[in-house]
Amino acid sequence: MDEPVKIRDLFAGRKQPAPGVFLLRVPAALTVAIVFLALSGTVLAQTPAGAIASELGQFPPLVPPPKAYVLPAPAVRTLANGLKVVVIERHDLPLVTLRMVVKAGAEADPPDAPGTAQLVTALLNQGTAHRSAEQIAKAIDRAGGDIDTGADWDSSYASLSVLSNHTATAFDLLSDIMLHPSFAPAEIERKRRQTLSALEVAYQDPGYLADTAFDDLAFSGTPYGHPQDGTMESVRRLDSADLKSFHSRYYRPGNSILAAVGDITPEEAFALAERFFGNWEPKNVGGATPATSSPAVATRIVAIDKPDAVQTQIRVGDAGIPRASGDYYALTVANQILGGAAANRLFSALRTRRGLTYGASSELNCYQSAGSWEAKSFTRTPETFKTLKVILDQRRELYDHSITENELATAQSYLIGHLALEFEASDSVAEQVLDLMVRGLPLDYWNTFPAKIRALTVQDVQAAIRRHLDPEHPFIVLVGNISEFKKDLKKLGAARIIPIASVDFGSANLERPLKPADKP
């Protein structure tokens, strides 16, 4: 006959997850087994692993340290015309990715024409001297491929992935769009309209406004203090001659690198590179012009007034470091602790403990010659200054008091364990390898990264924090309904308030005079 078993009785004297008696009706024979397991748990609890197991899942299981990802050594060759070719074999799938970078991106935009690099790359696959945009699209479709183009800071790129039996077609298409873009007036106008439409929407987006205004402040006086996509005024001005001039100056074999990743051997890749890129003649244009600098902005605090906003976007941070800085490893760990993915101080303080936001993070942005370190969040308008104070306090805490050994270990484990995800796809491998070459970093960088991260001590990280975080004079950007917290805003000191209708990221002070039609 079955008999009732009281789970509370089986675990008498043990810590209970909740009060109450729970009755289960089980066969008598099974009752003996349950009692045996319960008593066995008492014995197992004498060991650390047993103690964890016996606490009814209150602690996560023990896991080994993350294994370091090992990136295969690439084969590298430089063609006679100066083009570098990099090959990484990955034969697990019949796919090949070609990615070419030109070592000039948005930082090389002319001072009066931000957005040039981005518009050039947007038009690369929109017609060449030999193919129309439609012919390019159909050729890519027949090869079972896809294409992506764009401009980052410090580089412009085109990436083409195809089935490996269409590898020669991929080399042919990539060489055509990179070497012979037509910049047809009709295509320029189409892309211009698309860009202007996107910017018009972006200028009403508080997050975009906050990010762009912060970058203008943090990168003031550097080549990075303007929007990558340009401004409404600059995009309207750009014409075919501007785009061709930029292409002619920077798209040269000696200023470019080609990566081939996937189901291809180095011998095949080098032969195809020679066939399709070997005749690319170096152009004598006097060398690339130095990267331009944005005007220096005097203010450190900007508030963009968006009267209809019910939330405030908040950005707080400092100028940072170039990518090749020796402090990169330590600041990467510090950023992970402050506001990186997974557990971090900002999210814990703002969301978990106070419920002020749904999101809080920080970003370490490192480019060729400059960088920034930025804390980001948003909150309900009435909570703006409470949230801002918490962010400022967390930065001060990070500066004044040492991080803990546990924080260091957690950040190290995450950064090392997450590394393999950066190399899942062939295009990601090509992107990472080319980024190293553009930055002048060694090709085994990611293989030594785990050891460098593990070697950091609490003292190393704290020293880097104190060299690069300024708790007294941060850059601050607020985008929201300023009237709701204008009195508090005065406490920050000399804040520049800009109506949303007059925001101008092409201006030295981020503002253009309001026209009568813009005034409320």
VEXDREN-2710 file (C-alpha; in Angstrom, 1 decimal):
% VEXDREN-2710
k/r/px/py/pz
1/MET/0.0/0.0/0.0
2/ASP/1.3/3.5/-0.8
3/GLU/2.0/5.8/2.1
4/PRO/2.4/9.6/2.2
5/VAL/5.9/10.9/2.5
6/LYS/6.5/14.3/4.0
7/ILE/9.4/16.0/2.2
8/ARG/10.0/18.2/5.2
9/ASP/10.6/15.0/7.3
10/LEU/13.1/13.6/4.8
11/PHE/15.2/16.8/5.2
12/ALA/14.7/17.4/8.9
13/GLY/17.3/19.8/10.3
14/ARG/18.2/21.0/6.8
15/LYS/17.8/24.5/5.4
16/GLN/14.3/24.7/3.7
17/PRO/13.6/26.8/0.6
18/ALA/10.2/27.8/2.0
19/PRO/7.9/27.0/4.9
20/GLY/5.1/24.4/4.6
21/VAL/4.5/20.7/4.3
22/PHE/4.3/19.1/0.8
23/LEU/2.8/15.6/0.5
24/LEU/3.7/13.2/-2.2
25/ARG/2.1/9.8/-2.5
26/VAL/4.7/7.3/-3.7
27/PRO/5.2/3.5/-3.5
28/ALA/6.6/2.2/-0.2
29/ALA/9.7/0.8/-2.0
30/LEU/10.5/4.1/-3.6
31/THR/10.2/5.7/-0.1
32/VAL/13.2/3.7/1.0
33/ALA/15.2/4.9/-2.0
34/ILE/14.3/8.5/-1.3
35/VAL/15.4/8.2/2.3
36/PHE/18.6/6.6/1.2
37/LEU/19.3/9.4/-1.2
38/ALA/18.5/12.0/1.5
39/LEU/20.9/10.4/3.9
40/SER/23.6/10.1/1.2
41/GLY/23.2/13.8/0.7
42/THR/24.2/14.4/4.3
43/VAL/27.4/12.5/3.7
44/LEU/28.1/14.2/0.4
45/ALA/27.6/17.5/2.0
46/GLN/30.9/17.0/3.8
47/THR/32.7/17.8/0.6
48/PRO/32.6/21.2/-1.3
49/ALA/31.0/19.7/-4.4
50/GLY/28.5/17.7/-2.3
51/ALA/27.6/20.9/-0.3
52/ILE/26.8/22.6/-3.5
53/ALA/24.8/19.7/-4.8
54/SER/22.9/19.3/-1.6
55/GLU/21.6/22.9/-1.5
56/LEU/18.8/22.1/-3.9
57/GLY/20.3/24.1/-6.8
58/GLN/20.9/27.3/-4.9
59/PHE/24.4/27.6/-6.4
60/PRO/25.5/27.3/-10.0
61/PRO/27.6/24.2/-11.0
62/LEU/31.3/24.3/-11.0
63/VAL/32.7/24.8/-14.5
64/PRO/36.3/24.6/-15.7
65/PRO/38.1/27.8/-16.8
66/PRO/37.3/28.8/-20.4
67/LYS/39.6/27.4/-23.1
68/ALA/41.5/29.9/-25.1
69/TYR/40.6/30.1/-28.8
70/VAL/43.5/29.6/-31.2
71/LEU/43.3/31.3/-34.5
72/PRO/45.2/29.5/-37.3
73/ALA/48.3/31.3/-38.6
74/PRO/47.5/33.0/-41.8
75/ALA/49.5/32.8/-45.0
76/VAL/50.6/36.3/-46.1
77/ARG/52.0/37.5/-49.4
78/THR/52.5/41.0/-50.9
79/LEU/52.0/41.4/-54.7
80/ALA/54.4/43.4/-56.8
81/ASN/52.0/46.4/-56.8
82/GLY/52.0/46.5/-53.0
83/LEU/48.7/44.7/-52.3
84/LYS/48.9/42.5/-49.2
85/VAL/47.0/39.2/-49.4
86/VAL/46.1/37.1/-46.3
87/VAL/44.7/33.6/-46.5
88/ILE/43.2/31.5/-43.7
89/GLU/42.0/28.0/-44.6
90/ARG/38.7/26.6/-43.1
91/HIS/37.5/23.6/-45.0
92/ASP/34.6/22.6/-42.8
93/LEU/32.1/24.3/-45.1
94/PRO/32.2/24.8/-48.9
95/LEU/32.3/28.6/-48.5
96/VAL/34.8/31.3/-49.3
97/THR/34.8/34.9/-47.9
98/LEU/36.8/37.6/-49.6
99/ARG/37.2/40.8/-47.6
100/MET/39.2/43.8/-48.8
101/VAL/40.0/46.8/-46.7
102/VAL/41.4/50.2/-47.7
103/LYS/43.3/51.9/-44.9
104/ALA/41.2/55.0/-45.0
105/GLY/37.7/55.4/-43.5
106/ALA/35.5/58.1/-42.1
107/GLU/38.5/59.7/-40.3
108/ALA/39.8/60.6/-43.7
109/ASP/36.7/62.5/-44.7
110/PRO/37.5/66.1/-45.9
111/PRO/36.8/68.7/-43.2
112/ASP/33.9/70.2/-45.1
113/ALA/32.5/66.8/-46.4
114/PRO/31.8/64.3/-43.6
115/GLY/30.2/61.2/-44.9
116/THR/32.3/61.0/-48.0
117/ALA/33.9/57.6/-47.2
118/GLN/30.5/56.1/-46.3
119/LEU/28.9/57.3/-49.5
120/VAL/31.8/56.0/-51.6
121/THR/31.5/52.5/-50.1
122/ALA/27.7/52.6/-50.5
123/LEU/28.2/53.0/-54.2
124/LEU/30.9/50.4/-54.8
125/ASN/28.4/47.7/-55.8
126/GLN/26.0/50.1/-57.6
127/GLY/27.6/49.9/-61.0
128/THR/31.2/49.8/-62.4
129/ALA/32.8/50.5/-65.7
130/HIS/32.0/46.9/-66.8
131/ARG/28.7/46.0/-65.0
132/SER/25.5/47.7/-64.0
133/ALA/24.1/47.4/-60.4
134/GLU/21.6/44.8/-61.7
135/GLN/24.3/42.7/-63.3
136/ILE/26.4/42.7/-60.1
137/ALA/23.4/41.7/-58.0
138/LYS/22.5/38.8/-60.4
139/ALA/26.1/37.6/-60.5
140/ILE/26.2/37.4/-56.7
141/ASP/22.9/35.6/-56.6
142/ARG/24.1/33.0/-59.1
143/ALA/27.1/32.4/-57.0
144/GLY/24.9/31.8/-53.9
145/GLY/26.6/34.7/-52.2
146/ASP/26.1/38.0/-50.4
147/ILE/28.0/41.3/-50.4
148/ASP/28.5/44.0/-47.8
149/THR/30.3/47.3/-48.0
150/GLY/30.9/50.1/-45.6
151/ALA/33.2/52.5/-43.9
152/ASP/34.4/52.4/-40.3
153/TRP/36.8/54.6/-38.6
154/ASP/40.3/54.0/-40.1
155/SER/39.2/51.7/-42.9
156/SER/36.7/51.1/-45.7
157/TYR/35.7/47.6/-46.8
158/ALA/33.9/45.3/-49.2
159/SER/33.1/41.7/-48.2
160/LEU/31.8/39.0/-50.6
161/SER/30.9/35.4/-49.5
162/VAL/30.2/32.7/-52.1
163/LEU/30.0/28.9/-52.4
164/SER/33.6/27.7/-53.0
165/ASN/32.9/26.5/-56.6
166/HIS/32.3/30.2/-57.5
167/THR/35.6/31.5/-55.9
168/ALA/37.0/32.8/-59.2
169/THR/33.7/34.8/-59.8
170/ALA/34.1/36.3/-56.3
171/PHE/37.6/37.5/-57.1
172/ASP/36.4/38.9/-60.4
173/LEU/33.4/40.8/-58.8
174/LEU/35.4/42.1/-55.9
175/SER/38.2/43.5/-58.1
176/ASP/35.7/45.1/-60.4
177/ILE/33.7/47.0/-57.7
178/MET/36.9/48.0/-55.8
179/LEU/38.9/49.2/-58.8
180/HIS/36.3/50.4/-61.2
181/PRO/33.2/51.9/-59.5
182/SER/31.4/54.2/-61.9
183/PHE/29.7/56.6/-59.4
184/ALA/26.9/57.2/-61.8
185/PRO/24.9/60.4/-61.2
186/ALA/21.6/58.5/-61.0
187/GLU/23.0/56.1/-58.4
188/ILE/24.5/59.0/-56.4
189/GLU/21.1/60.7/-56.3
190/ARG/19.4/57.5/-55.2
191/LYS/21.9/56.9/-52.3
192/ARG/21.8/60.6/-51.4
193/ARG/18.0/60.5/-51.0
194/GLN/18.3/57.3/-48.9
195/THR/21.0/58.9/-46.7
196/LEU/19.1/62.1/-46.2
197/SER/15.9/60.2/-45.3
198/ALA/17.9/58.1/-42.7
199/LEU/19.5/61.2/-41.2
200/GLU/16.2/63.0/-40.9
201/VAL/14.9/60.1/-38.9
202/ALA/18.1/59.8/-36.9
203/TYR/17.9/63.5/-35.9
204/GLN/14.7/62.7/-34.0
205/ASP/16.2/59.7/-32.3
206/PRO/17.4/60.6/-28.8
207/GLY/19.8/57.7/-28.7
208/TYR/21.5/58.7/-32.0
209/LEU/21.7/62.4/-30.8
210/ALA/23.2/61.4/-27.5
211/ASP/25.8/59.1/-29.1
212/THR/26.8/61.6/-31.8
213/ALA/27.0/64.6/-29.4
214/PHE/29.2/62.6/-27.0
215/ASP/31.5/61.6/-29.8
216/ASP/31.8/65.2/-30.9
217/LEU/32.8/66.2/-27.4
218/ALA/35.1/63.3/-26.6
219/PHE/36.9/63.4/-30.0
220/SER/37.0/67.1/-30.3
221/GLY/40.1/68.2/-32.2
222/THR/40.7/64.7/-33.7
223/PRO/39.8/63.2/-37.0
224/TYR/36.9/61.3/-35.3
225/GLY/34.8/64.2/-34.1
226/HIS/32.1/64.0/-36.8
227/PRO/29.3/61.6/-37.8
228/GLN/30.4/58.7/-40.1
229/ASP/27.3/59.2/-42.2
230/GLY/27.8/62.9/-42.5
231/THR/25.4/65.7/-42.0
232/MET/22.4/66.8/-43.9
233/GLU/24.3/69.7/-45.4
234/SER/27.4/67.7/-46.4
235/VAL/25.4/64.9/-48.0
236/ARG/23.5/67.4/-50.1
237/ARG/26.8/68.9/-51.3
238/LEU/28.7/65.7/-52.3
239/ASP/28.9/65.0/-56.0
240/SER/30.6/62.6/-58.4
241/ALA/33.8/64.6/-58.4
242/ASP/34.1/64.4/-54.6
243/LEU/33.6/60.7/-54.6
244/LYS/36.0/60.0/-57.4
245/SER/38.6/62.1/-55.8
246/PHE/38.4/60.2/-52.5
247/HIS/38.5/56.9/-54.3
248/SER/41.5/57.9/-56.4
249/ARG/43.4/59.1/-53.4
250/TYR/42.9/56.2/-51.0
251/TYR/41.9/53.1/-53.1
252/ARG/45.4/52.0/-54.1
253/PRO/47.0/48.6/-53.8
254/GLY/49.7/49.8/-51.4
255/ASN/47.0/51.1/-49.1
256/SER/44.8/48.0/-49.3
257/ILE/44.7/44.4/-47.8
258/LEU/42.8/41.4/-49.2
259/ALA/41.8/38.5/-47.0
260/ALA/40.5/35.2/-48.2
261/VAL/39.0/32.9/-45.6
262/GLY/37.4/29.5/-46.0
263/ASP/37.5/26.5/-48.4
264/ILE/40.5/27.7/-50.3
265/THR/44.3/27.0/-50.2
266/PRO/46.9/29.7/-50.0
267/GLU/48.2/28.7/-53.5
268/GLU/44.8/29.1/-55.0
269/ALA/44.1/32.4/-53.3
270/PHE/47.5/33.9/-54.2
271/ALA/47.1/32.8/-57.9
272/LEU/43.6/34.3/-58.1
273/ALA/44.7/37.5/-56.4
274/GLU/47.5/37.9/-58.9
275/ARG/45.1/37.2/-61.8
276/PHE/42.5/39.7/-60.7
277/PHE/44.4/42.3/-58.7
278/GLY/48.0/42.1/-60.2
279/ASN/47.3/44.7/-62.8
280/TRP/46.0/47.2/-60.3
281/GLU/48.5/50.0/-60.9
282/PRO/49.8/52.1/-57.9
283/LYS/48.7/55.7/-58.4
284/ASN/51.1/58.5/-57.8
285/VAL/48.9/61.0/-56.0
286/GLY/51.4/62.2/-53.6
287/GLY/50.4/59.8/-50.8
288/ALA/47.3/59.9/-48.7
289/THR/46.6/63.2/-47.1
290/PRO/46.8/63.3/-43.3
291/ALA/43.5/62.6/-41.6
292/THR/41.5/65.8/-40.9
293/SER/40.7/67.0/-37.5
294/SER/37.3/68.3/-36.2
295/PRO/37.1/71.7/-34.6
296/ALA/37.8/71.7/-30.9
297/VAL/34.6/72.0/-28.8
298/ALA/35.0/74.1/-25.6
299/THR/32.1/72.8/-23.6
300/ARG/32.1/69.5/-21.7
301/ILE/28.3/69.3/-20.9
302/VAL/25.6/69.4/-23.6
303/ALA/21.9/69.1/-23.1
304/ILE/19.7/68.6/-26.2
305/ASP/16.2/69.7/-25.6
306/LYS/13.5/67.4/-27.0
307/PRO/10.3/68.7/-25.4
308/ASP/8.1/65.7/-26.3
309/ALA/10.6/63.2/-24.8
310/VAL/9.4/61.1/-21.8
311/GLN/12.8/59.6/-21.2
312/THR/16.3/61.1/-21.0
313/GLN/19.3/59.5/-22.8
314/ILE/22.4/59.9/-20.7
315/ARG/26.1/59.6/-21.8
316/VAL/29.0/60.2/-19.4
317/GLY/32.7/59.6/-20.2
318/ASP/36.2/60.6/-21.1
319/ALA/38.6/60.7/-24.0
320/GLY/40.2/57.3/-24.2
321/ILE/43.2/55.5/-25.8
322/PRO/44.3/54.4/-29.3
323/ARG/43.9/50.8/-30.1
324/ALA/47.6/50.0/-29.9
325/SER/48.0/51.5/-26.4
326/GLY/49.6/49.3/-23.8
327/ASP/46.7/50.0/-21.5
328/TYR/44.2/48.4/-23.8
329/TYR/44.1/45.1/-22.0
330/ALA/43.7/46.6/-18.5
331/LEU/41.0/49.1/-19.7
332/THR/39.2/46.3/-21.5
333/VAL/38.9/44.5/-18.1
334/ALA/37.9/47.8/-16.3
335/ASN/35.2/48.5/-18.9
336/GLN/33.9/44.9/-18.5
337/ILE/33.6/45.5/-14.7
338/LEU/32.0/49.0/-15.1
339/GLY/29.5/48.3/-17.9
340/GLY/30.4/45.4/-20.0
341/ALA/28.2/42.5/-21.1
342/ALA/26.8/40.2/-18.4
343/ALA/27.2/41.3/-14.8
344/ASN/28.5/44.9/-14.3
345/ARG/28.4/47.7/-11.8
346/LEU/26.3/50.1/-13.8
347/PHE/23.5/47.7/-14.4
348/SER/23.5/46.4/-10.9
349/ALA/23.4/49.9/-9.4
350/LEU/20.8/51.4/-11.8
351/ARG/18.6/48.5/-12.6
352/THR/18.9/45.8/-10.0
353/ARG/19.1/47.9/-6.9
354/ARG/17.2/51.1/-7.9
355/GLY/15.0/50.2/-10.9
356/LEU/15.9/53.4/-12.7
357/THR/16.4/51.9/-16.1
358/TYR/16.1/48.8/-18.3
359/GLY/19.6/49.2/-19.6
360/ALA/23.0/50.5/-18.6
361/SER/26.4/49.8/-20.1
362/SER/29.8/51.2/-21.0
363/GLU/31.9/51.2/-24.2
364/LEU/35.6/51.4/-24.7
365/ASN/36.1/52.7/-28.3
366/CYS/39.7/52.6/-29.5
367/TYR/40.8/53.8/-32.9
368/GLN/44.1/54.4/-34.7
369/SER/45.0/57.7/-33.0
370/ALA/42.3/58.3/-30.3
371/GLY/39.6/56.7/-28.3
372/SER/36.8/57.2/-25.8
373/TRP/35.4/55.5/-22.7
374/GLU/31.6/56.1/-22.4
375/ALA/28.9/55.1/-19.9
376/LYS/25.4/54.9/-21.4
377/SER/21.9/54.7/-20.0
378/PHE/18.4/56.1/-20.2
379/THR/15.7/56.8/-17.6
380/ARG/12.3/58.4/-17.0
381/THR/12.5/62.2/-17.2
382/PRO/11.8/62.8/-13.5
383/GLU/14.7/60.4/-12.6
384/THR/17.2/62.0/-14.9
385/PHE/19.5/63.5/-12.2
386/LYS/19.1/60.6/-9.8
387/THR/20.3/58.3/-12.6
388/LEU/23.1/60.7/-13.6
389/LYS/24.3/60.9/-10.0
390/VAL/24.5/57.1/-9.8
391/ILE/26.6/56.9/-12.9
392/LEU/28.9/59.6/-11.6
393/ASP/29.1/57.9/-8.3
394/GLN/30.0/54.5/-9.9
395/ARG/32.8/56.2/-11.9
396/ARG/34.1/57.8/-8.7
397/GLU/33.9/54.5/-6.9
398/LEU/35.8/52.8/-9.7
399/TYR/38.5/55.5/-9.5
400/ASP/38.8/55.8/-5.7
401/HIS/38.5/52.2/-4.6
402/SER/40.2/49.1/-5.9
403/ILE/38.2/46.5/-7.9
404/THR/37.9/43.1/-6.1
405/GLU/39.7/39.9/-7.0
406/ASN/36.3/38.3/-7.8
407/GLU/35.4/41.1/-10.2
408/LEU/38.8/40.7/-11.9
409/ALA/38.4/36.9/-12.2
410/THR/34.8/37.2/-13.5
411/ALA/35.8/39.8/-16.1
412/GLN/38.8/37.7/-17.2
413/SER/36.7/34.6/-17.6
414/TYR/34.1/36.4/-19.7
415/LEU/36.6/38.1/-22.0
416/ILE/38.5/34.9/-22.6
417/GLY/35.4/32.6/-22.9
418/HIS/33.6/35.0/-25.2
419/LEU/36.6/35.3/-27.6
420/ALA/35.7/32.3/-29.7
421/LEU/32.3/33.8/-30.6
422/GLU/34.2/36.5/-32.5
423/PHE/35.6/33.9/-34.9
424/GLU/32.5/31.8/-35.7
425/ALA/31.9/32.9/-39.2
426/SER/34.5/33.3/-42.0
427/ASP/33.6/36.9/-42.5
428/SER/34.3/37.6/-38.8
429/VAL/37.7/35.9/-39.1
430/ALA/38.6/38.0/-42.1
431/GLU/37.4/41.2/-40.3
432/GLN/39.4/40.5/-37.1
433/VAL/42.6/39.6/-39.0
434/LEU/42.3/42.7/-41.3
435/ASP/41.7/44.9/-38.3
436/LEU/44.9/43.7/-36.7
437/MET/46.8/44.6/-39.9
438/VAL/45.2/48.0/-40.2
439/ARG/46.1/48.8/-36.6
440/GLY/49.7/47.5/-37.0
441/LEU/49.2/44.8/-34.4
442/PRO/50.8/41.3/-34.7
443/LEU/48.9/38.5/-36.4
444/ASP/49.1/36.3/-33.4
445/TYR/47.5/39.0/-31.2
446/TRP/44.3/37.0/-30.5
447/ASN/46.3/33.9/-29.6
448/THR/48.2/35.8/-27.0
449/PHE/45.2/37.8/-25.8
450/PRO/44.0/35.2/-23.2
451/ALA/47.5/35.1/-21.5
452/LYS/47.7/38.9/-21.4
453/ILE/44.3/39.1/-19.8
454/ARG/45.0/36.4/-17.3
455/ALA/48.3/38.1/-16.3
456/LEU/46.6/41.3/-15.2
457/THR/46.4/42.0/-11.5
458/VAL/44.0/44.2/-9.5
459/GLN/46.8/46.7/-9.3
460/ASP/47.4/46.8/-13.1
461/VAL/43.7/47.4/-13.8
462/GLN/43.4/50.1/-11.0
463/ALA/46.5/51.9/-12.3
464/ALA/45.1/52.1/-15.8
465/ILE/41.7/53.3/-14.5
466/ARG/43.4/56.2/-12.6
467/ARG/45.4/57.1/-15.7
468/HIS/42.4/57.4/-18.0
469/LEU/39.2/58.0/-16.0
470/ASP/38.6/61.6/-14.8
471/PRO/35.9/61.6/-12.2
472/GLU/36.1/65.4/-11.8
473/HIS/35.7/66.6/-15.4
474/PRO/33.7/64.1/-17.5
475/PHE/31.9/64.8/-20.7
476/ILE/28.2/64.7/-20.1
477/VAL/25.4/64.6/-22.7
478/LEU/21.7/64.6/-21.9
479/VAL/18.9/64.4/-24.5
480/GLY/15.4/64.8/-23.2
481/ASN/12.8/67.3/-22.0
482/ILE/15.1/69.8/-20.4
483/SER/12.3/71.9/-18.8
484/GLU/11.7/69.0/-16.4
485/PHE/15.1/69.1/-14.9
486/LYS/16.5/72.5/-15.9
487/LYS/17.0/73.5/-12.2
488/ASP/19.2/70.5/-11.6
489/LEU/21.1/71.0/-14.8
490/LYS/22.4/74.3/-13.4
491/LYS/24.2/72.3/-10.6
492/LEU/26.5/70.8/-13.3
493/GLY/28.0/74.1/-14.2
494/ALA/28.4/75.5/-17.7
495/ALA/26.0/73.3/-19.7
496/ARG/25.2/74.1/-23.2
497/ILE/21.4/73.7/-24.0
498/ILE/20.6/73.1/-27.7
499/PRO/17.1/73.0/-29.1
500/ILE/16.7/69.8/-31.1
501/ALA/15.7/71.8/-34.2
502/SER/19.1/73.6/-34.2
503/VAL/21.4/70.6/-33.7
504/ASP/24.2/70.7/-36.2
505/PHE/27.0/68.1/-35.9
506/GLY/28.9/69.9/-38.6
507/SER/29.3/73.0/-36.5
508/ALA/32.1/73.7/-34.0
509/ASN/29.5/74.3/-31.2
510/LEU/27.0/71.6/-32.4
511/GLU/24.4/74.2/-33.1
512/ARG/23.1/76.3/-36.0
513/PRO/21.0/79.5/-35.5
514/LEU/17.3/78.8/-35.4
515/LYS/15.3/80.0/-38.3
516/PRO/12.0/81.7/-37.6
517/ALA/10.1/78.6/-38.8
518/ASP/12.0/76.5/-36.3
519/LYS/11.3/78.5/-33.2
520/PRO/8.6/77.3/-30.9
END
